[in-house]
Amino acid sequence: MLKKEFKKKDVNRARNLIRGKSNSSTGIQVGYEKKHIDYKEGDIWTENKKTWTIKNGIKQTISKLDKIKKEVHTPLCCPKCNNVMKHRLDKPNYRIHKMCYNCVIDFEGKLKCKPGKYEKYLKELELKNKLTLLDNIEESLLEIANISNKGFVSEDGVIEKWVGGINNKQYSEDIKKYAHKTRKKLKKELNESERIKKSN
């Protein structure tokens, strides 16, 4: 005699296994059925407050930082010549020129053959470097200007209160004014050199 009686669900399951229908349902299910949408390669959609896409057959999220990651990431191969970028100077050259060290050498060699082109190229690089340097200096000086001079801790651990010093507000305004003036001048020169480059 059996201690436990078989339920209808158990009998249906055994019957399905004997008939070879192992995936068949043994009972009636009631509930919510999710709407299924098939997406193709390159489709972009939003689901649960996330943006998704399909790349190379794989479902991936699209992040706000994807563009920045693409800028910072150095690829395995040069996009211009498709050679592996394994030289120690490939990474810094890729950040600036978006090509490997050998491609930069070839590019600059071709420019040197054309009179005046290499000098314009160097001037343009120099202007871009100056703009970046100006941004860094402005940021550092503004940080220094906004430091409080109400008190400093000496080596002995004594808090010293200093009186006087610079007018932080005026100093910050002067820095911004000078940086804006210099940036405007550099951008004007850069735009002028790009305009000449396009006209040639």
N, C-alpha and C positions, 0 to 999 in steps of 0.2 A: 504494500500500500504506500502511496506517495504522501510525503509530509506536506508538499506544496502542490496545489492544483495548477495546471497549465492554463494560462489566459489565452484568449483568442489571438492576441498579438504575437504570443510565443509560437502558437501553432502556425500562423500565417508566415512567420519568419522561417520556420523549419521547412514548410512547404515551398517557399521561394528558393531556399538553398538547394533543395532536392531537384527542383525544376531548372536550376541554373540561373535564376533571376536574383542574383545576390544584391543588386542595386535597387530592387523594387521596394516600395514603401509598404510597411506593415499596418499602418493606420492612417487615418485622415488627419491632416494637419491644417490648423486654422491660424491665420495671423497675417502680419504685414509683409508684403512682398516688395522689395526694393526695385525701383525702376532702373533698368540696366541700359546704359547708352554706350555704344561702341565708338571709341575715338580712333582717329587715324594718326599717322606720323605727322608731327608738326602742329596738331590741334592744340589750342590753349583754352582751358576752362577753369572755373572757380568752383571749389567744393569744400565745404566746412571752413570757410574764410581763408583758404589757401588756393593759390593759383598753380595749376598743373599743366604739364605738357608731355608729349611722348617724343623721345629722342633715341634713335637707333633701336626702336622696339621696346624701350624701357620707360616706364612712367616715372617722371621726375617733378619735383616742386620747382617753381620759379621764385627765386629770392630777390629781394631788393638789392642785395649786394653782388648779384651775378655779374654786373658790368664791371664793378671794381675788381672782383676776383679775376675776370678775364684780362684786365689791364695789368694786374700784379703777376699773374701766373706766367711763367716762362715755359713755352712748349718744348717738347723733346727735339723736334726738328725745326729747322729754319723755314718760315713760310715762303721765302723767296727761292732758295736753292734745294730745299728738302733734305739737306744733309743734317746729320746728328750734331746738335750744339753741345760739344763736350770740351771746347777750349775754355780756359779760365776767363777770357775776355768776351765770351759770347753773351753771358748774362747781362753785364753792364751795357753792352752795345745794343742788346735787344730792348732794354728799357728805354733807351733814347731813340733808336732808329727803327725798331721793330724788325730787325734782321740780324743775322749772325755777324761775327767779326770779319770773316772772309768777304762777305757780301758788302760790308761797309768799306773795306779796303778797295774792292773792285769799283764801287760807286765813287769813292773819292778819287781813285786813279783816273776814271773817265772824266770827272769834273776838272782835274788838273790839266787834261789835254785841251780843254776848251778855255780860251783866254777870258779871265775875269769871273768865270762861273765859280771857281773854287773859293775865291776871295769873298764873293757874295754869300756863299754857303757858310763860310767861317764866321762872317759878320752876323748872319742870322742865328747861328748857334750861340754866339757870344751874347746877343741880345736876349735870347731865351734864358740863358744862364743868369744874366743880370736881373731879369724879372723874378726868377725863382729866388735868387739871393736877396733881392729887395723885400720879397714877402717874408722870408725867414728873419731878416734883420728887424723889420717892422714889428713882427710878432714878439721877438725877444725884447725890444725896447719898450713896447707897451706893457709887457709882463713886468719889467723892472720898474716902470713908472707907476704901476698900480700896487706895488708892494708898500705896505704900511710902514711908516717910520716912527710909530708911536713908542716902540720899545724893542730893544735887542737884548739877547741873552749873551753875556760874555763867557769867556772860558771858565771863570770861577763860578758860574751859575747865577751871577747877579744880573738882575734885569735893569738895563740902562735906558732911561728915557731921554731921547734926543729932541731938541727944540730947533726949529728952523728947517733948513733944507730947501728942496725944490717944491714948486707948486705943481702937484701931480696932474691936475686937470689941464693946466696950461701946457705942460710938458707933453701930455698925451695928444692934445690938439695939434701941437707943433709937429710931432712925429707923423700923425695922420696926414697933415697938410703937405709936408715935405715928401712923404711916400707917394701920395696921390699925384703930386706934380711930377715926380721922377717917373712913376709908372706910366703916366700919360705920355711923357716924352719918349720913353722906350717903346711903348705900343705904337706910337706914331711912326717911329723909325722902322719897326718890324713890319707894319702894314705897308709902308712905302717900299721896303725891299721885296715883300711878297707881290706887290702890284707890278713892280719892275720885272720880277721873275715870271709872272703870268704873261706879261706883254711880249717877252722874248720867246 
